[in-house]
């Protein structure tokens, strides 16, 4: 017998018929592995039983077969539905138009980009009455052709604020 065989036997790695160990003497690797795999198998079986109990199976009777056939499980946890909006957010732009380009940008934001716009017409009202009238006409056209909505927010000496929105963004005046 070699030195390594003697060490293996003394540590319990190898048992022969001549060296039967009494229970409780030293460390026995074989017993440790067997008990570990037994407890692991028991845990796996418990998890399977828990999963089977968690999901209810509906059965539908089949007239040709005496046993009912299982149907897809019913998941009560998945009753919630997520609704994703077409557009995740709206940009509400404050525009103080000074030129025709600014007015056209406002129209594009409402009609094409579908974004609400807060419009301050005080500059146009004071500096360019012709452009102020044009802006008013554009707002009227958007309301009639595209069902855009317009609400007056504030009117004072230095502010003339109007909020304009496309049809799909509903403006409600409460109060």
C-alpha positions, 0 to 999 in steps of 0.5 A: 500500500502506498503513502497516498492510498493510506492518506486517502483511506484516513481521510475517507476518500477510499474504503475497502472491505478490510477497512470498514469505518464506523459511523461518526469516525472522520469525514466520509466524502461518499456519504457527504455527496450522497446526502447532498444530492439527496437534499438537492433532489428533494428541493427540486421536487418541492419546487416542481410541486410549488410550480404545479400548485401555482398555476391552475389548469382548466380542463375541457371534457372530451367525449371520446376520451374518458379523461379530460385534456388539459388546456392552457394554464390561466395566469391571473397575474397577467390581467394588466395591459400596457398601452403605449401611446402613439407619441410618447410625449408632447413638446409644448413650444412657446413661440413669440413670432416676429416674422412670417417664418415664425408663423409658418413654424407655428403652423407646422408644429401644430399640423404636422408635428402634432405638438401644442403651441403657446403663442405670444402675439404681443410683438406682432400686435404692436410692431406689425399689424399686417402680420398680426392679422395674418397670424389670426387668419392662420389660426382661423384656418387651422381651426376650421380645416384641421379642427385645431383648438385655441384657448386664450390664456392671458391678455394684457398690455405686454402679453397676448397668450394663446394656446393652440393644439392639434385635434388629438390633444384636447384642451379643456377650459375649466373655470 
